[in-house]
Amino acid sequence: MAHSYMNQILHINLSKGSFHHLEPPAWMRENYLGGKGWGAKMLLDIVPENADPLGPENALIFLTGPLTATPAPAMRACVVTKSPLTNTFLDSYFGGYFGPEIKYAGYDAIVFTGKSPDPVFLQIDHNGPSLVPAKDIWGQDAIKSNKSIKSRLGDENFKIATIGPAGENKVPFALICCETNRQAGRGGAGAVMGSKNLKAIALKGDKLVGIHDQKKFNLALSKANKEIQDSLECQGLMATGTAGSVEFANETGLIPFRNFSDGTSPLAAKLGDKGQSQKLWLSRSACFGCPIACSQMGAVRTGRYASFVTDIVEYETAAMLGTNLDIGDPRAVAHLNRLCDELGIDTISAGACISFAFEAAVKGLLKSTDDLKLEFGNAKAAADLIEMIAHKKGPLGKLLSQGVKKAAQELGYEAEPLAMHIKGMEMPAWGPRGIPGMGLAYMTADRGACHQRGFPAGYEATGMEWKGKPVKALELEGKAELVFSLQNYLAGTDCLVKCDFGAMGVTPETYALLLNAATGSNIQASFFDELGERIWNITRIFNLREGMDINDERLPRRFVDEPLPSGPHKGHRITEDDMKYLLKDYYQIRGWDEKGRPTLETLEKTGIRLDDKFRL
């Protein structure tokens, strides 16, 4: 009977150049669904304990979900691996058209292990999978190599994921470019790909994705699309994309300014939707099957950076490469964004590394030169540093290419307060000093500092109701339960694999209807919370096994020691006692002991059976 799984996993052993097709076990579909769930369990089972993230024993897994490549709105795909930046679990998501092509090629997941002796790319078409020599494109940037492969194959219809020089040089926050303007950005999956001598993956499929009950699916689809159209949050994204968040974050005191020294910036209006629409935007654009179309395609048409085509400068990039560096020209920020895309670097980590360098120079810990003036507001220096990081050029490029945690450790104790990270992953662009629930979400996120594993800021900054009561920004009580619930639901629906923006409109009940109609399952809306809690414990087991220290579940010192200088929460910080209270409450709600370890009772309650092993 038809359903939306392809029922095939492709394993490529790059050391041997071999291909192996596997059928996913029934327990994996039932208990982990797809996407993040499959990736978390597969990583735990097939990656040896204490494996080097950049060694051949690490796995690089591209995953779809049961709703990927169906008409269900706003679906995506993801990549899972052990992060070279944090040494912990990593899941990174991407939109666009590469994810659906994995299923059109006939697979629910593609798993890479080993290391190719020479640079290669994977090609999958109607002839099946093959490894193609890639020495001639090794060294090309991520955008150019995409074009080179399509030219060599003589077919623009291939969907391609590539790495740039940063991935080849194993920079631990290198990204994977999944077709132009869509990246698996955080945590260094591109470095893992580079460590395997895998330059790209080129897919052109001809398989059909089935639906179990087309009539019920169409009814659920109509319901989902209406929920998106009626959602005020989705309407805002349709109009301005995430650029609309720039001025909101500034007004609420959450935007990073000069390496998070403050939470407001005079440049916000220039970098938000109004500034970008004047300088950049021309027309809207959408990912596969998405009615939101949050992208705004345009071009830098004037000024020193003209001329090139650009997508919207997303909030995180506008903040981390803009206000965080005290750069207010959206054309300059678009240029920096483009450089990161071409070279294959995460813009969030890049912005944090550059602001670290600028402030370290202000403090006298790094020195400017005549050719490289390390100072806030210097867009040319920022561009030069991006190039240096990607190529590990010179002592400064090598220093910053490690990420801010290791860079600060090298520079010494005085530099550590300037290093904005948690567990080695650089902070995203939502300062938590006025929203302690967001601070807790950062401290406990399974991949390090991440705003996408739970976003209580949406409640805290607006007073939105939770369980019938408005959430008070500075209150600590109840924040652990809020974070717990948000983390579980997001992890559960990341198995579909959904986009967070679609989830602002589509209800849990409608996701359940879509899933049931697509696969023939019979789940209720509460299933996603239960699934998410199971997955959160699986990733916790993995991270503890790999040596994660719960003493690292803390905020950067700046947020603890330095009160906010301005904004609605001026004078506020998150104290040591605040962090202890939040973590103690959170561990108890999760069913973890005082050292943050899941108890046997918790494993039983969440349905984790560690004896069920996925094997290649």
C-alpha positions as CSV (number, residue, x, y, z in Angstrom):
1,M,0.0,0.0,0.0
2,A,1.3,3.5,-0.9
3,H,2.8,5.7,1.8
4,S,5.2,8.7,1.8
5,Y,8.3,6.8,3.0
6,M,10.7,5.6,0.3
7,N,11.6,2.7,2.6
8,Q,15.3,2.9,1.5
9,I,18.5,4.2,3.2
10,L,21.6,4.5,1.1
11,H,25.0,4.0,2.9
12,I,28.1,5.1,1.2
13,N,31.4,3.9,2.6
14,L,33.8,6.5,1.1
15,S,36.9,4.6,2.2
16,K,35.9,1.6,0.1
17,G,33.9,3.4,-2.5
18,S,31.0,1.0,-1.8
19,F,27.2,1.4,-1.8
20,H,24.8,-0.5,0.4
21,H,21.0,-0.2,0.4
22,L,19.1,-0.8,3.7
23,E,15.5,-1.0,4.6
24,P,14.8,1.1,7.8
25,P,13.6,-1.1,10.6
26,A,9.9,-0.8,11.5
27,W,10.7,0.2,15.1
28,M,12.6,3.2,13.8
29,R,9.6,4.5,11.8
30,E,7.3,3.9,14.7
31,N,9.5,5.3,17.5
32,Y,11.6,8.0,15.7
33,L,9.5,8.9,12.6
34,G,12.2,10.5,10.5
35,G,14.3,13.6,10.3
36,K,15.8,14.5,13.6
37,G,14.5,11.4,15.3
38,W,16.1,9.0,12.8
39,G,19.3,11.1,12.9
40,A,19.6,11.1,16.7
41,K,19.2,7.3,17.0
42,M,21.4,6.5,14.0
43,L,24.2,8.8,15.3
44,L,24.1,7.2,18.7
45,D,24.2,3.7,17.3
46,I,26.7,3.9,14.4
47,V,29.3,6.5,15.6
48,P,31.8,5.0,18.0
49,E,32.2,6.6,21.4
50,N,34.7,9.5,21.4
51,A,35.0,9.4,17.6
52,D,36.9,12.3,16.1
53,P,34.2,14.5,14.4
54,L,36.7,15.0,11.5
55,G,37.8,11.4,11.4
56,P,36.5,8.7,9.1
57,E,34.5,7.0,11.9
58,N,32.1,9.9,12.1
59,A,28.9,9.7,10.1
60,L,27.4,12.4,7.9
61,I,23.6,11.8,7.5
62,F,21.2,13.6,5.2
63,L,17.6,13.0,6.2
64,T,14.1,13.6,5.0
65,G,10.9,13.2,6.9
66,P,7.6,11.5,6.0
67,L,6.2,14.8,4.8
68,T,9.3,16.0,2.9
69,A,8.5,16.1,-0.9
70,T,4.8,15.9,-0.4
71,P,2.5,18.9,-1.0
72,A,2.4,19.5,2.8
73,P,3.3,23.1,3.2
74,A,6.7,24.3,4.4
75,M,8.7,21.1,4.7
76,R,12.4,20.7,4.7
77,A,15.3,18.2,5.3
78,C,18.3,18.1,7.6
79,V,21.8,16.8,8.1
80,V,23.0,15.1,11.3
81,T,26.5,14.5,12.4
82,K,28.9,14.9,15.4
83,S,29.9,18.5,15.5
84,P,33.5,19.5,15.2
85,L,32.6,22.8,16.9
86,T,31.0,21.4,20.0
87,N,32.0,17.7,20.0
88,T,28.3,17.0,20.5
89,F,25.2,16.1,18.5
90,L,24.4,18.3,15.5
91,D,21.3,18.7,13.5
92,S,21.2,21.4,10.8
93,Y,18.2,22.1,8.6
94,F,17.8,23.4,5.1
95,G,14.9,24.5,2.8
96,G,14.8,24.8,-0.9
97,Y,14.8,21.9,-3.4
98,F,17.7,19.6,-2.4
99,G,15.8,17.9,0.4
100,P,12.8,16.7,-1.8
101,E,15.3,15.5,-4.4
102,I,16.7,13.0,-1.9
103,K,13.3,11.3,-1.9
104,Y,12.8,11.6,-5.7
105,A,16.2,9.8,-5.9
106,G,14.5,7.0,-3.9
107,Y,15.8,7.5,-0.4
108,D,14.6,8.5,3.0
109,A,18.2,9.1,4.1
110,I,21.8,9.0,2.8
111,V,24.6,8.0,5.2
112,F,28.3,8.7,4.5
113,T,31.0,7.0,6.5
114,G,34.8,6.7,6.0
115,K,37.0,9.0,3.9
116,S,37.6,9.0,0.2
117,P,41.3,8.8,-0.8
118,D,40.7,11.7,-3.2
119,P,38.1,14.4,-3.7
120,V,34.8,13.1,-5.1
121,F,31.2,14.0,-5.5
122,L,28.3,11.7,-5.2
123,Q,26.0,11.5,-8.3
124,I,22.6,9.9,-8.2
125,D,20.4,9.7,-11.2
126,H,18.4,7.1,-13.1
127,N,21.6,5.0,-13.3
128,G,21.9,4.8,-9.6
129,P,24.6,6.2,-7.3
130,S,28.3,6.7,-8.3
131,L,31.3,8.5,-7.0
132,V,32.8,11.0,-9.4
133,P,36.4,12.4,-9.2
134,A,36.3,16.1,-8.1
135,K,40.0,17.2,-8.0
136,D,39.2,19.8,-10.7
137,I,36.5,21.5,-8.6
138,W,38.2,21.1,-5.2
139,G,39.2,24.6,-4.2
140,Q,36.2,26.3,-5.9
141,D,33.7,28.2,-3.8
142,A,30.3,26.6,-3.0
143,I,28.4,28.6,-5.6
144,K,30.9,28.1,-8.5
145,S,31.3,24.4,-7.8
146,N,27.5,24.0,-8.1
147,K,27.7,25.5,-11.5
148,S,30.7,23.5,-12.5
149,I,29.1,20.2,-11.6
150,K,25.9,21.1,-13.5
151,S,28.0,22.1,-16.5
152,R,30.0,18.8,-16.4
153,L,26.8,16.8,-16.1
154,G,25.2,18.8,-18.9
155,D,22.0,19.2,-16.9
156,E,20.7,22.2,-14.9
157,N,18.0,20.0,-13.3
158,F,20.4,18.3,-10.8
159,K,20.0,19.5,-7.2
160,I,23.3,19.9,-5.6
161,A,24.8,20.3,-2.1
162,T,28.3,21.6,-2.0
163,I,31.0,22.9,0.4
164,G,33.3,25.8,-0.1
165,P,37.0,26.4,0.9
166,A,36.0,26.6,4.6
167,G,34.6,23.0,4.5
168,E,37.7,21.8,2.6
169,N,39.9,23.4,5.2
170,K,37.8,21.9,8.0
171,V,36.8,25.1,9.6
172,P,34.6,23.8,12.5
173,F,31.7,26.2,11.6
174,A,31.8,25.5,7.9
175,L,28.3,25.0,6.3
176,I,26.8,23.0,3.5
177,C,25.3,25.0,0.6
178,C,22.1,23.1,-0.5
179,E,21.6,25.0,-3.7
180,T,22.0,28.7,-3.8
181,N,20.7,30.7,-0.7
182,R,19.8,27.6,1.3
183,Q,22.3,26.3,3.8
184,A,22.7,23.7,6.5
185,G,24.5,26.4,8.4
186,R,25.4,25.8,12.1
187,G,27.8,23.5,13.8
188,G,30.3,22.6,11.1
189,A,28.6,19.9,9.0
190,G,30.5,21.3,6.0
191,A,33.8,20.6,7.8
192,V,32.7,17.0,8.3
193,M,31.9,16.8,4.6
194,G,35.3,18.2,3.8
195,S,37.1,15.8,6.1
196,K,35.6,13.0,4.0
197,N,37.0,14.5,0.8
198,L,33.3,14.8,-0.3
199,K,33.0,18.0,-2.3
200,A,29.3,17.7,-3.3
201,I,26.2,15.6,-3.7
202,A,24.3,15.9,-7.1
203,L,20.9,14.4,-7.2
204,K,18.3,14.0,-10.0
205,G,15.5,11.6,-9.1
206,D,12.6,10.2,-11.0
207,K,10.8,8.3,-8.2
208,L,7.3,9.2,-7.0
209,V,6.4,9.9,-3.4
210,G,3.2,8.1,-2.4
211,I,0.3,9.2,-0.3
212,H,-1.6,6.6,1.8
213,D,-5.0,8.3,1.6
214,Q,-5.1,11.1,-1.0
215,K,-8.6,12.3,-0.2
216,K,-7.9,12.7,3.5
217,F,-4.5,14.2,2.7
218,N,-6.2,16.8,0.4
219,L,-8.6,17.8,3.3
220,A,-5.7,18.1,5.7
221,L,-3.7,20.1,3.2
222,S,-6.5,22.6,2.7
223,K,-6.7,23.0,6.5
224,A,-3.0,23.5,6.8
225,N,-2.9,26.1,4.1
226,K,-5.8,28.0,5.6
227,E,-4.1,28.0,9.0
228,I,-1.0,29.5,7.4
229,Q,-3.0,32.2,5.5
230,D,-4.9,33.1,8.7
231,S,-1.8,33.3,11.0
232,L,-0.7,36.8,11.8
233,E,2.9,35.5,12.3
234,C,2.9,33.9,8.9
235,Q,1.4,37.0,7.3
236,G,4.2,39.0,8.8
237,L,6.8,36.6,7.2
238,M,5.0,36.8,3.9
239,A,5.4,40.6,4.0
240,T,8.9,41.1,5.3
241,G,10.5,37.7,6.0
242,T,12.7,37.6,9.1
243,A,14.0,41.1,8.4
244,G,10.9,42.3,10.1
245,S,12.4,41.0,13.4
246,V,15.3,43.5,13.3
247,E,13.4,46.5,14.7
248,F,11.3,44.3,17.0
249,A,14.5,42.9,18.6
250,N,15.9,46.4,18.9
251,E,12.8,47.7,20.6
252,T,12.7,44.8,23.1
253,G,16.4,45.1,23.9
254,L,17.4,41.8,22.4
255,I,19.5,42.7,19.4
256,P,23.3,42.3,19.7
257,F,25.3,45.5,19.5
258,R,29.1,45.5,19.4
259,N,29.7,41.9,20.5
260,F,26.6,41.8,22.7
261,S,27.8,44.7,24.9
262,D,24.3,46.1,24.6
263,G,20.8,45.1,23.4
264,T,19.9,48.1,21.3
265,S,21.5,49.6,18.2
266,P,20.9,52.9,16.3
267,L,21.5,51.0,13.1
268,A,18.5,48.6,13.4
269,A,16.1,50.7,11.2
270,K,18.7,50.7,8.4
271,L,19.0,46.9,8.5
272,G,15.4,45.9,9.0
273,D,12.7,45.3,6.3
274,K,12.4,49.0,5.5
275,G,16.1,49.5,4.9
276,Q,16.4,46.3,3.0
277,S,13.4,47.0,0.8
278,Q,14.8,50.3,-0.2
279,K,18.4,49.1,-1.0
280,L,17.9,45.4,-2.0
281,W,14.5,43.8,-2.6
282,L,12.8,43.2,-5.9
283,S,10.5,40.2,-5.6
284,R,9.4,37.3,-3.2
285,S,10.7,33.8,-3.5
286,A,9.7,30.5,-1.9
287,C,11.1,27.1,-1.0
288,F,9.6,23.9,-2.3
289,G,5.8,23.7,-1.6
290,C,5.8,26.8,0.7
291,P,2.9,29.3,0.6
292,I,4.8,31.7,2.9
293,A,7.5,32.7,0.5
294,C,9.6,34.5,3.2
295,S,12.5,35.1,0.9
296,Q,13.0,38.5,-0.9
297,M,15.2,38.3,-3.9
298,G,16.9,41.4,-5.0
299,A,20.3,42.9,-5.9
300,V,22.9,45.3,-4.7
301,R,22.6,47.8,-7.5
302,T,24.5,50.8,-6.1
303,G,27.5,51.6,-4.0
304,R,31.0,50.0,-3.6
305,Y,29.5,46.5,-3.5
306,A,27.5,46.7,-6.7
307,S,26.5,44.6,-8.5
308,F,25.3,41.1,-7.5
309,V,22.0,39.2,-6.9
310,T,21.1,38.7,-3.3
311,D,18.5,37.0,-1.2
312,I,16.9,38.6,1.8
313,V,19.5,39.3,4.6
314,E,17.9,37.1,7.3
315,Y,17.5,38.5,10.8
316,E,20.3,36.4,12.3
317,T,22.7,37.6,9.6
318,A,21.5,41.2,9.7
319,A,22.2,41.3,13.4
320,M,25.4,39.2,13.7
321,L,27.1,40.8,10.6
322,G,25.3,44.1,11.0
323,T,24.5,45.6,14.4
324,N,26.8,43.2,16.2
325,L,29.7,44.6,14.1
326,D,28.3,48.2,14.1
327,I,27.8,48.0,10.3
328,G,24.6,49.7,9.2
329,D,24.6,49.6,5.4
330,P,22.4,46.6,4.2
331,R,24.5,46.4,1.0
332,A,27.6,45.9,3.0
333,V,25.9,43.2,5.1
334,A,24.6,41.5,2.0
335,H,28.2,41.5,0.7
336,L,29.5,39.9,3.8
337,N,26.6,37.4,3.7
338,R,27.5,36.5,0.1
339,L,31.1,36.0,1.0
340,C,30.1,33.6,3.7
341,D,27.8,31.7,1.3
342,E,30.6,31.4,-1.3
343,L,33.3,30.4,1.1
344,G,31.0,28.1,3.0
345,I,30.9,29.7,6.5
346,D,28.0,30.0,9.0
347,T,27.1,33.8,9.2
348,I,26.2,33.6,12.9
349,S,29.6,32.1,14.0
350,A,31.4,34.3,11.5
351,G,29.8,37.4,13.0
352,A,30.6,36.3,16.6
353,C,34.3,35.6,15.6
354,I,34.7,39.0,14.0
355,S,33.1,40.9,16.8
356,F,35.3,39.0,19.2
357,A,38.4,40.1,17.2
358,F,37.2,43.7,17.0
359,E,36.6,43.9,20.8
360,A,39.8,42.0,21.5
361,A,41.6,44.7,19.5
362,V,39.9,47.5,21.5
363,K,41.1,45.8,24.7
364,G,44.6,45.5,23.4
365,L,44.6,41.7,23.1
366,L,44.9,41.8,19.3
367,K,46.7,44.3,17.1
368,S,45.5,46.0,14.0
369,T,47.9,46.5,11.0
370,D,48.0,49.1,8.3
371,D,46.2,46.7,6.0
372,L,43.7,45.3,8.6
373,K,42.2,47.7,11.1
374,L,40.3,45.7,13.7
375,E,37.6,48.1,14.7
376,F,33.8,48.1,14.9
377,G,32.1,49.6,11.8
378,N,34.9,48.4,9.5
379,A,33.1,46.4,6.8
380,K,36.3,45.9,4.8
381,A,38.1,44.4,7.8
382,A,35.1,42.1,8.3
383,A,35.3,40.9,4.7
384,D,39.0,40.3,5.0
385,L,38.5,38.3,8.2
386,I,35.9,36.1,6.5
387,E,38.4,35.3,3.8
388,M,41.2,34.7,6.3
389,I,39.0,32.4,8.4
390,A,37.8,30.3,5.4
391,H,41.4,29.8,4.2
392,K,43.0,29.7,7.7
393,K,45.2,32.4,6.4
394,G,47.9,33.8,8.7
395,P,48.0,33.6,12.5
396,L,44.8,35.6,12.9
397,G,42.9,33.6,10.4
398,K,44.0,30.4,12.0
399,L,43.1,31.7,15.5
400,L,39.6,32.8,14.6
401,S,38.9,29.7,12.4
402,Q,38.8,27.6,15.6
403,G,35.7,29.5,16.9
404,V,35.6,32.0,19.8
405,K,35.9,29.4,22.6
406,K,39.3,28.1,21.5
407,A,40.4,31.5,20.2
408,A,39.8,33.0,23.7
409,Q,41.6,30.1,25.4
410,E,44.6,30.8,23.2
411,L,44.6,34.5,24.0
412,G,44.2,34.0,27.7
413,Y,41.9,34.8,30.6
414,E,41.3,38.4,29.7
415,A,39.8,37.3,26.3
416,E,37.3,34.8,27.7
417,P,34.6,37.3,28.7
418,L,34.6,38.4,25.0
419,A,33.8,34.9,23.7
420,M,30.1,34.7,23.2
421,H,29.4,30.9,23.1
422,I,27.8,28.0,24.9
423,K,29.5,24.6,24.7
424,G,31.6,26.0,21.9
425,M,28.8,27.2,19.6
426,E,28.6,30.9,19.0
427,M,25.6,32.8,20.3
428,P,22.8,33.6,17.9
429,A,21.3,37.1,17.7
430,W,18.9,37.2,20.7
431,G,20.5,38.5,23.8
432,P,19.0,36.8,26.9
433,R,19.6,39.3,29.7
434,G,16.0,40.5,29.6
435,I,14.5,37.1,28.8
436,P,15.9,34.4,31.2
437,G,13.8,31.6,29.7
438,M,15.6,32.1,26.4
439,G,18.8,31.9,28.4
440,L,17.7,28.5,29.8
441,A,16.9,27.4,26.2
442,Y,20.4,28.3,25.1
443,M,22.1,26.6,28.1
444,T,20.2,23.3,27.5
445,A,20.0,23.2,23.7
446,D,21.4,19.9,22.4
447,R,23.7,21.5,19.9
448,G,25.0,24.4,21.9
449,A,23.8,28.0,21.8
450,C,20.8,27.8,19.5
451,H,17.5,29.7,19.2
452,Q,15.8,27.1,17.1
453,R,15.5,24.3,19.8
454,G,13.0,26.3,21.8
455,F,12.2,30.0,21.5
456,P,10.6,31.3,24.7
457,A,11.7,34.8,23.7
458,G,8.5,35.0,21.6
459,Y,6.5,34.7,24.9
460,E,8.8,36.7,27.2
461,A,9.3,39.7,24.9
462,T,5.6,40.1,24.1
463,G,3.7,38.8,27.2
464,M,2.1,36.1,25.1
465,E,-0.1,33.8,27.2
466,W,1.2,30.4,28.2
467,K,-1.4,28.1,29.9
468,G,-3.8,31.0,30.1
469,K,-1.5,33.4,31.8
470,P,0.7,36.2,30.3
471,V,4.4,35.3,30.5
472,K,6.4,37.9,32.4
473,A,9.7,38.6,30.9
474,L,12.0,38.7,34.0
475,E,10.2,36.0,36.1
476,L,12.0,32.7,36.6
477,E,9.2,30.6,37.9
478,G,7.6,28.5,35.2
479,K,10.3,29.2,32.6
480,A,11.7,25.6,32.8
481,E,8.3,24.1,32.0
482,L,7.9,26.5,29.1
483,V,11.3,25.6,27.7
484,F,10.7,21.9,28.2
485,S,7.4,22.0,26.3
486,L,8.8,24.1,23.4
487,Q,11.9,21.9,23.1
488,N,9.8,18.7,23.0
489,Y,7.3,20.0,20.4
490,L,10.0,21.4,18.1
491,A,12.0,18.2,18.3
492,G,8.9,16.1,17.5
493,T,7.9,18.1,14.5
494,D,11.5,18.3,13.3
495,C,11.0,14.6,12.5
496,L,8.4,15.5,9.8
497,V,10.7,17.6,8.8
498,K,8.9,20.9,9.1
499,C,10.0,24.5,8.8
500,D,9.6,26.6,11.9
501,F,7.8,29.3,10.0
502,G,5.1,26.9,8.7
503,A,4.6,25.7,12.3
504,M,3.7,29.3,13.3
505,G,0.4,28.6,11.5
506,V,-0.1,24.8,11.2
507,T,-1.6,23.3,14.4
508,P,-0.4,20.0,16.0
509,E,-3.8,18.5,15.1
510,T,-3.3,19.3,11.4
511,Y,0.2,18.0,11.4
512,A,-1.2,14.7,12.8
513,L,-3.9,14.7,10.1
514,L,-1.3,15.2,7.4
515,L,1.0,12.5,8.8
516,N,-1.8,10.0,9.2
517,A,-3.1,10.5,5.6
518,A,0.5,10.4,4.1
519,T,1.7,7.3,6.0
520,G,-1.4,5.4,7.2
521,S,-0.4,6.0,10.8
522,N,-3.0,6.7,13.5
523,I,-1.4,9.3,15.8
524,Q,-2.9,12.1,17.9
525,A,-1.6,15.7,18.2
526,S,0.1,14.8,21.6
527,F,2.4,12.3,19.7
528,F,4.8,15.1,18.7
529,D,5.4,16.2,22.4
530,E,6.0,12.5,23.4
531,L,8.3,11.9,20.4
532,G,10.2,15.1,21.1
533,E,10.8,14.2,24.7
534,R,12.1,10.8,23.6
535,I,14.5,12.4,21.1
536,W,15.7,15.0,23.7
537,N,16.8,12.2,25.9
538,I,18.5,10.3,23.1
539,T,20.6,13.4,22.1
540,R,21.3,13.9,25.8
541,I,22.6,10.3,26.1
542,F,24.8,10.9,23.1
543,N,26.2,14.2,24.4
544,L,27.0,12.8,27.8
545,R,28.6,9.8,26.2
546,E,30.8,12.1,24.2
547,G,32.0,13.9,27.3
548,M,29.7,16.9,27.6
549,D,30.3,18.7,30.9
550,I,27.2,20.1,32.5
551,N,29.4,22.9,33.9
552,D,29.3,24.1,30.3
553,E,25.5,24.6,30.6
554,R,25.9,28.2,31.4
555,L,25.7,31.6,29.7
556,P,28.7,33.6,28.6
557,R,30.1,35.7,31.3
558,R,29.0,39.0,29.8
559,F,25.3,38.1,30.3
560,V,26.1,37.1,33.9
561,D,28.4,39.9,35.0
562,E,27.4,42.9,32.9
563,P,23.9,44.5,33.2
564,L,22.2,45.7,30.1
565,P,23.2,49.3,29.5
566,S,20.0,50.3,27.7
567,G,16.6,49.2,26.5
568,P,13.4,48.1,28.4
569,H,15.4,45.8,30.6
570,K,18.2,48.2,31.3
571,G,20.2,47.1,34.4
572,H,19.2,43.5,34.2
573,R,21.5,40.5,34.0
574,I,21.1,36.7,34.6
575,T,23.0,35.9,37.8
576,E,24.7,32.7,38.9
577,D,21.7,32.1,41.3
578,D,19.3,32.6,38.4
579,M,21.1,30.0,36.3
580,K,21.2,27.5,39.1
581,Y,17.5,28.0,39.8
582,L,16.5,27.5,36.1
583,L,18.7,24.5,35.6
584,K,17.6,22.7,38.8
585,D,14.0,23.3,37.9
586,Y,14.6,22.1,34.3
587,Y,16.5,19.0,35.3
588,Q,13.7,18.0,37.6
589,I,11.0,18.5,35.0
590,R,13.1,16.5,32.4
591,G,13.5,13.6,34.9
592,W,17.3,14.0,35.0
593,D,19.4,13.7,38.1
594,E,21.4,16.6,39.6
595,K,24.2,16.0,37.1
596,G,21.8,16.3,34.1
597,R,21.7,12.6,33.4
598,P,18.4,10.9,32.4
599,T,17.3,8.4,35.0
600,L,16.3,4.8,34.2
601,E,12.7,5.8,35.1
602,T,12.8,8.6,32.5
603,L,14.1,6.3,29.8
604,E,11.3,3.8,30.5
605,K,8.7,6.5,30.6
606,T,9.8,8.0,27.3
607,G,9.9,4.6,25.6
608,I,13.6,4.5,24.9
609,R,14.9,1.0,24.2
610,L,18.6,1.2,23.8
611,D,18.7,-2.5,22.8
612,D,17.1,-1.5,19.5
613,K,20.1,-0.8,17.4
614,F,20.3,0.7,13.9
615,R,23.1,-1.1,12.0
616,L,24.7,-0.3,8.7
